[in-house]
Amino acid sequence: MLYRYLYETAHEMHASVSPKNGLVIKCNHTLCEKLGYTREEIIGQPIFNLYDPQSMSAAEKAFESFQKSGEVRDAELILKTKKGRKLNVILNVSSVRNKKGDLLYSRSSWYDITARKRQENKEREMMKMLTHRNQEMEQFTSIISHDLNEPIRTIKSFSGLLHDRLQGEADDKTMQYLALTRKSADKMQKLVDALLNYRRLGSASVESDVSLQSILENEINELEGYIELTGAEIKLDGNLPTIKGFPEDLAVLFRNVLHNAIKFVPEDRTPQIKISSKEEAGGVTVVISDNGIGIDPKYAKKVFEMFQQLHVLNADSGVGMGLTYCQKVADLHNGKIWFEPQQVGTCFYINFNT
């Protein structure tokens, strides 16, 4: 009695099918309700009547499998309601046998995955749209690279030629204007290059196992000349872990954080940087502390935005994209980056989910 109740009220559609002729022997209320048929309209009819023509070939193969082995596992098919609506389903079949082992009938169950397929289709369409948008962005990047760089180079070239030609002949004001023109063109060039570099993040690297220890050691070596010039002292914990990530992009992240830590230090102070990591539930956090001029907490979000050269940093070079790169790389790794002020300097935290 309990089995019959569970059979009738189950969320799955159930039926028993003859292995000889494929006729439905019995079915539950859920199958009738979902397909819109009465029980009398289903029992005694070929099971293939319930399938959408698009799925008929796969349904026939599933039935052949049932006849040979007595089972079907996770066959993805399409049922058809009485009104012609399609239901995406997963079919699983077991068998009932007599004492001799002869196949008597199937225990067939269809699980409705229509909602899931609809969501998958939406996601597929979304991916197509994103792919299209990315292609548009690639075109846009190409336009920036050529159509903006070309006039910038022309302005720089001709302003330089004018400067040289008028040297000693033009008044100081004219020479000042030419110098400002060239300086502005240089800045525009940096802005364009910064946008191109930002766009390229995440597009060239291939995900792999990345040793954070090796990445940081390599970036410290790359900064050797700058470190020697400033006398910076960098202490690196020798136990940083390996994570799944994009090595080239991670290098960009750490390069910018380390460069800033060395750069933004008062002239009367030797840059001192400490790098360590701590593993936490579900991830690892790299901690980079410095003894620089620090960042006001009120800039906690703004400092990661594009082209932000905050007055507290006393920045007179660059375009304010370094920490924006860092934010994007952290996002690419499903992580995050933030900072906390110290009594002296700043402490950056970069979290990676693992």
C-alpha positions as CSV (number, residue, x, y, z in Angstrom):
1,M,0.0,0.0,0.0
2,L,2.8,2.4,1.0
3,Y,4.7,1.6,-2.2
4,R,1.6,2.3,-4.3
5,Y,1.2,5.6,-2.6
6,L,4.8,6.6,-3.1
7,Y,4.6,5.5,-6.8
8,E,1.5,7.5,-7.5
9,T,2.6,10.7,-5.7
10,A,6.3,10.8,-6.7
11,H,7.7,13.9,-8.4
12,E,9.2,11.7,-11.1
13,M,7.1,10.2,-13.9
14,H,6.9,6.4,-13.6
15,A,5.7,3.7,-16.0
16,S,6.1,0.0,-16.6
17,V,6.7,-1.1,-20.2
18,S,6.6,-4.5,-21.8
19,P,10.0,-5.6,-23.3
20,K,8.2,-7.5,-26.1
21,N,6.1,-4.8,-27.8
22,G,6.9,-1.6,-25.9
23,L,3.3,-1.1,-24.7
24,V,2.7,0.7,-21.4
25,I,1.5,-1.7,-18.7
26,K,0.9,0.9,-15.9
27,C,1.9,4.5,-15.1
28,N,1.6,6.9,-12.2
29,H,-0.5,10.0,-11.7
30,T,2.5,12.3,-12.2
31,L,3.1,11.0,-15.7
32,C,-0.6,11.6,-16.6
33,E,-0.6,15.1,-15.0
34,K,2.6,16.3,-16.6
35,L,1.8,15.1,-20.1
36,G,-1.9,16.0,-20.0
37,Y,-3.3,12.4,-20.7
38,T,-5.7,10.3,-18.8
39,R,-4.4,6.9,-17.6
40,E,-6.6,5.2,-20.1
41,E,-5.0,7.2,-22.9
42,I,-1.5,6.0,-21.9
43,I,-1.9,2.3,-20.7
44,G,-1.9,-0.1,-23.6
45,Q,-0.3,2.3,-26.0
46,P,3.3,2.2,-27.3
47,I,5.6,4.1,-25.1
48,F,7.0,5.8,-28.2
49,N,3.8,7.7,-28.6
50,L,4.9,9.9,-25.6
51,Y,8.2,10.9,-27.2
52,D,8.8,14.0,-29.3
53,P,9.8,13.2,-32.9
54,Q,13.1,14.9,-32.3
55,S,13.9,12.4,-29.6
56,M,12.5,9.2,-31.3
57,S,15.8,7.8,-32.5
58,A,17.3,8.1,-29.0
59,A,14.2,6.7,-27.4
60,E,14.4,3.6,-29.7
61,K,18.0,3.1,-28.8
62,A,17.1,3.3,-25.1
63,F,14.4,0.7,-25.5
64,E,16.8,-1.6,-27.3
65,S,19.3,-1.2,-24.5
66,F,16.5,-2.1,-22.0
67,Q,15.6,-5.2,-24.0
68,K,19.3,-6.4,-24.0
69,S,20.5,-5.5,-20.6
70,G,17.3,-4.7,-18.6
71,E,18.4,-1.2,-17.8
72,V,19.0,2.3,-19.1
73,R,21.1,4.9,-17.3
74,D,20.7,8.7,-17.5
75,A,19.4,8.9,-21.1
76,E,18.5,12.5,-22.1
77,L,15.3,12.5,-24.1
78,I,12.3,14.7,-24.9
79,L,8.7,13.8,-24.0
80,K,5.7,15.4,-25.7
81,T,2.6,16.5,-23.9
82,K,-0.9,16.0,-25.3
83,K,-0.9,19.7,-26.3
84,G,2.5,19.3,-28.1
85,R,4.7,21.0,-25.5
86,K,8.2,19.5,-25.1
87,L,9.5,18.2,-21.8
88,N,13.2,17.6,-21.5
89,V,13.8,14.5,-19.3
90,I,16.3,12.1,-17.9
91,L,15.3,8.5,-18.3
92,N,16.4,5.7,-16.0
93,V,15.1,2.1,-16.4
94,S,15.5,-0.9,-14.2
95,S,13.7,-4.3,-14.8
96,V,11.5,-6.7,-13.0
97,R,12.3,-10.4,-13.7
98,N,10.7,-13.7,-12.8
99,K,12.4,-16.5,-10.9
100,K,13.9,-17.8,-14.1
101,G,15.5,-14.4,-14.9
102,D,13.1,-13.7,-17.7
103,L,12.5,-10.0,-18.3
104,L,8.8,-9.2,-17.4
105,Y,8.6,-5.4,-17.6
106,S,10.5,-2.2,-17.0
107,R,10.4,0.2,-14.1
108,S,10.9,3.4,-16.1
109,S,11.4,6.8,-14.4
110,W,11.6,10.2,-16.2
111,Y,12.9,13.2,-14.3
112,D,11.8,16.5,-15.7
113,I,14.8,18.7,-16.5
114,T,13.0,21.3,-18.6
115,A,13.7,24.2,-16.3
116,R,17.4,23.2,-16.1
117,K,17.6,23.0,-19.9
118,R,15.9,26.4,-20.2
119,Q,18.5,27.8,-17.9
120,E,21.3,26.1,-19.8
121,N,20.0,27.6,-23.0
122,K,19.9,31.0,-21.4
123,E,23.4,30.6,-20.3
124,R,24.4,29.5,-23.7
125,E,22.8,32.5,-25.3
126,M,24.5,34.7,-22.6
127,M,27.9,33.1,-23.5
128,K,27.2,33.9,-27.2
129,M,26.4,37.4,-26.3
130,L,29.6,37.7,-24.2
131,T,31.7,36.2,-27.0
132,H,30.2,38.8,-29.4
133,R,30.9,41.6,-26.9
134,N,34.4,40.4,-26.4
135,Q,34.9,40.4,-30.2
136,E,33.6,44.0,-30.3
137,M,36.0,44.9,-27.5
138,E,38.9,43.4,-29.4
139,Q,37.9,45.5,-32.4
140,F,37.7,48.5,-30.1
141,T,41.1,47.7,-28.7
142,S,42.5,47.5,-32.2
143,I,40.9,50.9,-33.0
144,I,42.5,52.4,-29.9
145,S,45.8,50.9,-30.7
146,H,45.9,52.3,-34.2
147,D,43.6,55.2,-34.6
148,L,44.6,56.9,-31.3
149,N,48.2,56.1,-31.2
150,E,48.9,57.4,-34.7
151,P,47.8,61.0,-34.1
152,I,49.6,60.9,-30.7
153,R,52.8,59.9,-32.4
154,T,52.3,62.7,-35.0
155,I,51.8,65.3,-32.3
156,K,54.9,64.2,-30.4
157,S,57.0,64.1,-33.5
158,F,56.0,67.5,-34.9
159,S,56.1,69.2,-31.5
160,G,59.6,67.8,-31.1
161,L,60.6,69.0,-34.5
162,L,59.2,72.5,-33.9
163,H,60.9,72.6,-30.5
164,D,64.3,71.9,-32.2
165,R,63.7,74.2,-35.1
166,L,62.7,77.2,-32.9
167,Q,65.3,76.6,-30.3
168,G,67.1,80.0,-29.7
169,E,64.7,81.8,-31.9
170,A,61.2,81.7,-30.3
171,D,60.4,83.3,-27.0
172,D,60.2,81.4,-23.7
173,K,56.4,81.3,-23.8
174,T,56.4,79.6,-27.2
175,M,58.9,77.0,-26.0
176,Q,56.9,76.4,-22.9
177,Y,53.8,75.8,-25.0
178,L,55.7,73.3,-27.1
179,A,57.0,71.5,-24.0
180,L,53.5,71.3,-22.6
181,T,52.1,69.9,-25.9
182,R,54.7,67.2,-25.9
183,K,54.1,66.4,-22.2
184,S,50.4,66.1,-22.8
185,A,51.0,63.8,-25.8
186,D,53.3,61.7,-23.7
187,K,50.6,61.4,-21.0
188,M,47.9,60.5,-23.6
189,Q,50.3,57.8,-24.9
190,K,50.6,56.4,-21.4
191,L,46.8,56.5,-21.0
192,V,46.2,54.6,-24.2
193,D,48.9,52.0,-23.3
194,A,47.4,51.6,-19.9
195,L,43.9,50.9,-21.3
196,L,45.4,48.4,-23.8
197,N,47.3,46.6,-21.0
198,Y,44.1,46.6,-18.8
199,R,42.2,45.0,-21.7
200,R,44.8,42.3,-22.2
201,L,44.6,41.1,-18.6
202,G,43.1,37.6,-18.6
203,S,43.2,37.2,-22.3
204,A,46.7,35.8,-22.9
205,S,47.4,33.6,-19.9
206,V,46.5,29.9,-19.6
207,E,45.4,28.8,-16.1
208,S,47.9,26.5,-14.5
209,D,49.5,25.6,-11.1
210,V,51.3,28.8,-10.0
211,S,53.9,29.0,-7.3
212,L,53.3,32.3,-5.6
213,Q,56.7,32.0,-4.1
214,S,58.3,31.7,-7.5
215,I,56.2,34.6,-8.9
216,L,57.2,36.9,-6.1
217,E,60.9,35.9,-6.2
218,N,61.0,36.6,-10.0
219,E,59.3,40.0,-9.6
220,I,61.8,41.0,-6.8
221,N,64.6,40.0,-9.2
222,E,63.0,42.1,-12.0
223,L,63.0,45.1,-9.6
224,E,66.6,44.6,-8.7
225,G,67.8,47.8,-10.2
226,Y,65.1,49.9,-8.5
227,I,65.7,48.1,-5.2
228,E,69.4,48.9,-5.4
229,L,68.7,52.5,-6.3
230,T,66.4,53.1,-3.4
231,G,68.1,50.8,-0.9
232,A,64.8,48.9,-0.4
233,E,64.7,45.9,1.9
234,I,62.3,43.1,1.1
235,K,61.7,40.2,3.4
236,L,59.9,37.3,1.7
237,D,58.4,34.4,3.7
238,G,59.7,31.2,2.1
239,N,56.5,29.3,2.5
240,L,54.1,30.9,0.0
241,P,51.7,28.2,-1.5
242,T,50.9,27.1,-5.0
243,I,47.5,28.0,-6.5
244,K,45.5,27.6,-9.7
245,G,45.9,30.8,-11.6
246,F,47.2,32.9,-14.5
247,P,50.9,33.4,-14.1
248,E,51.4,36.4,-16.3
249,D,48.5,38.3,-14.7
250,L,49.6,37.4,-11.2
251,A,53.0,38.8,-12.1
252,V,51.4,42.1,-13.1
253,L,49.5,42.2,-9.7
254,F,52.6,41.7,-7.5
255,R,54.8,43.9,-9.7
256,N,52.4,46.8,-9.2
257,V,52.0,46.3,-5.4
258,L,55.8,46.0,-4.9
259,H,56.6,48.9,-7.1
260,N,54.2,51.2,-5.2
261,A,55.6,49.9,-1.9
262,I,59.1,51.0,-2.9
263,K,58.0,54.2,-4.7
264,F,55.8,55.9,-2.2
265,V,58.1,56.2,0.7
266,P,59.4,59.5,2.2
267,E,62.9,60.5,1.1
268,D,64.3,60.2,4.6
269,R,63.1,56.6,5.0
270,T,64.4,53.3,3.6
271,P,61.6,51.3,2.0
272,Q,61.0,48.1,4.0
273,I,58.6,45.5,2.7
274,K,57.4,42.3,4.3
275,I,55.6,39.5,2.3
276,S,53.9,36.6,3.9
277,S,50.8,34.4,3.4
278,K,48.2,32.7,5.5
279,E,45.9,29.9,4.6
280,E,42.3,30.2,5.6
281,A,39.1,28.2,5.0
282,G,38.6,28.0,1.2
283,G,41.6,30.1,0.2
284,V,45.0,31.8,0.8
285,T,45.8,35.4,1.5
286,V,49.0,37.1,0.6
287,V,50.0,39.9,2.9
288,I,52.3,42.7,1.7
289,S,53.2,45.4,4.3
290,D,55.3,48.5,3.7
291,N,56.5,51.6,5.6
292,G,55.5,54.1,3.0
293,I,53.4,57.3,3.3
294,G,50.2,55.3,3.7
295,I,46.7,55.6,2.2
296,D,43.8,57.3,4.0
297,P,41.0,54.7,4.7
298,K,38.5,57.0,3.1
299,Y,40.1,56.0,-0.3
300,A,39.5,52.3,0.3
301,K,37.4,51.9,-2.9
302,K,38.6,54.9,-4.9
303,V,42.2,53.8,-4.9
304,F,41.4,50.8,-7.1
305,E,39.5,52.9,-9.7
306,M,40.9,53.8,-13.1
307,F,43.2,56.8,-13.4
308,Q,43.1,57.7,-9.7
309,Q,46.3,59.5,-8.7
310,L,45.3,60.5,-5.1
311,H,47.0,63.5,-3.7
312,V,47.9,61.5,-0.6
313,L,50.2,59.4,-2.8
314,N,51.9,62.6,-4.1
315,A,52.1,60.9,-7.5
316,D,53.7,62.9,-10.3
317,S,54.1,60.1,-12.7
318,G,52.1,57.2,-14.1
319,V,48.5,57.3,-14.9
320,G,46.8,55.8,-11.8
321,M,46.2,52.3,-13.3
322,G,48.5,50.1,-11.1
323,L,46.0,49.2,-8.5
324,T,43.2,49.0,-11.1
325,Y,45.3,46.2,-12.7
326,C,45.6,44.5,-9.3
327,Q,41.8,44.6,-8.8
328,K,41.1,43.1,-12.1
329,V,43.7,40.3,-11.6
330,A,42.1,39.5,-8.2
331,D,38.7,39.4,-9.8
332,L,40.0,37.0,-12.5
333,H,41.0,34.6,-9.7
334,N,37.6,34.9,-7.9
335,G,39.5,36.7,-5.2
336,K,39.8,40.2,-3.8
337,I,42.3,42.8,-2.8
338,W,42.1,45.4,0.0
339,F,44.3,47.4,2.2
340,E,44.5,48.4,5.9
341,P,46.5,51.4,7.2
342,Q,49.3,50.8,9.7
343,Q,50.9,53.1,12.2
344,V,53.6,53.5,9.5
345,G,52.7,52.6,6.0
346,T,50.1,50.3,4.5
347,C,49.3,46.6,4.5
348,F,47.8,45.1,1.4
349,Y,45.8,41.8,1.5
350,I,45.3,39.7,-1.7
351,N,42.9,36.8,-1.2
352,F,42.7,33.9,-3.7
353,N,40.0,31.2,-3.4
354,T,41.4,27.7,-3.8
